[in-house]
Amino acid sequence: IRTAHELYVIPSSIEAVKDPAIQSDVRIKAAWEQLRHGKRMPVVPEMRAVWDAMRPAYQNVINGEMTPEEAAKAMQADAIKKIKEMKG
């Protein structure tokens, strides 16, 4: 519990998550709520294609070269293309 509190990480046991020191830490509590309601990222090789497709598009949004909507479409198309390339 002490390490989790010092490093702002979710403890490894459910009982530790219930500890008042953990429950009173807004950062850890927020991370726990996100973990409870979120979806896990798939552990598949195709995720590499997804990450590679995202990087240039979000950089273009940050640089003002694309709108978020354009970037989303580009990411999707590029991810599909890269996954097809991976699968041959």
C-alpha positions as CSV (number, residue, x, y, z in Angstrom):
1,I,0.0,0.0,0.0
2,R,2.8,2.4,0.9
3,T,4.5,1.8,-2.5
4,A,1.3,2.2,-4.4
5,H,0.6,5.5,-2.6
6,E,4.2,6.8,-3.1
7,L,4.2,5.9,-6.8
8,Y,0.5,6.8,-7.5
9,V,-0.2,3.3,-8.9
10,I,-3.1,0.9,-8.4
11,P,-2.2,-1.7,-5.8
12,S,-2.1,-5.3,-7.0
13,S,-4.8,-6.6,-4.6
14,I,-8.4,-5.7,-4.3
15,E,-8.1,-5.5,-0.5
16,A,-5.3,-3.0,-0.8
17,V,-7.5,-0.8,-3.2
18,K,-10.0,-0.6,-0.3
19,D,-7.5,0.8,2.1
20,P,-8.3,4.4,3.2
21,A,-4.9,5.7,2.2
22,I,-5.6,4.5,-1.4
23,Q,-9.2,5.6,-1.5
24,S,-8.3,9.1,-0.3
25,D,-5.7,9.5,-3.2
26,V,-7.6,11.1,-6.0
27,R,-5.1,10.1,-8.7
28,I,-5.1,6.4,-7.7
29,K,-8.9,6.4,-7.2
30,A,-9.4,7.9,-10.7
31,A,-7.0,5.3,-12.2
32,W,-9.0,2.5,-10.5
33,E,-12.3,3.8,-11.8
34,Q,-10.9,4.0,-15.3
35,L,-9.6,0.5,-15.0
36,R,-13.0,-0.8,-13.8
37,H,-14.9,0.8,-16.6
38,G,-12.4,0.8,-19.5
39,K,-11.6,-1.8,-22.0
40,R,-8.2,-3.6,-22.2
41,M,-6.1,-3.0,-25.2
42,P,-5.9,-6.2,-27.3
43,V,-2.6,-8.0,-27.0
44,V,-2.1,-8.7,-30.7
45,P,0.6,-7.9,-33.3
46,E,-1.8,-5.8,-35.2
47,M,-1.7,-3.1,-32.5
48,R,1.7,-2.1,-33.9
49,A,0.0,-1.2,-37.1
50,V,-2.6,0.8,-35.2
51,W,0.0,2.8,-33.3
52,D,2.1,3.4,-36.4
53,A,-1.0,4.7,-38.2
54,M,-1.9,7.0,-35.4
55,R,1.4,8.8,-34.9
56,P,1.6,10.8,-38.2
57,A,-2.1,11.7,-38.1
58,Y,-2.1,13.1,-34.5
59,Q,1.1,15.0,-35.2
60,N,-0.6,16.6,-38.2
61,V,-3.5,17.6,-35.9
62,I,-1.0,19.2,-33.4
63,N,0.8,21.0,-36.3
64,G,-2.5,22.3,-37.7
65,E,-2.1,20.4,-40.9
66,M,-5.2,18.2,-40.4
67,T,-8.5,18.5,-38.6
68,P,-9.3,15.9,-36.0
69,E,-11.9,14.5,-38.3
70,E,-9.5,14.2,-41.2
71,A,-6.9,12.6,-38.9
72,A,-9.4,10.0,-37.7
73,K,-10.2,9.0,-41.2
74,A,-6.5,8.9,-42.2
75,M,-5.7,6.8,-39.1
76,Q,-8.4,4.3,-39.8
77,A,-7.4,3.9,-43.5
78,D,-3.7,3.7,-42.7
79,A,-4.3,1.1,-39.9
80,I,-6.4,-1.1,-42.2
81,K,-3.7,-0.8,-44.9
82,K,-0.9,-1.7,-42.5
83,I,-2.7,-4.6,-41.0
84,K,-3.4,-6.0,-44.5
85,E,0.3,-5.6,-45.3
86,M,1.2,-7.5,-42.1
87,K,-1.0,-10.4,-43.0
88,G,0.3,-10.6,-46.5
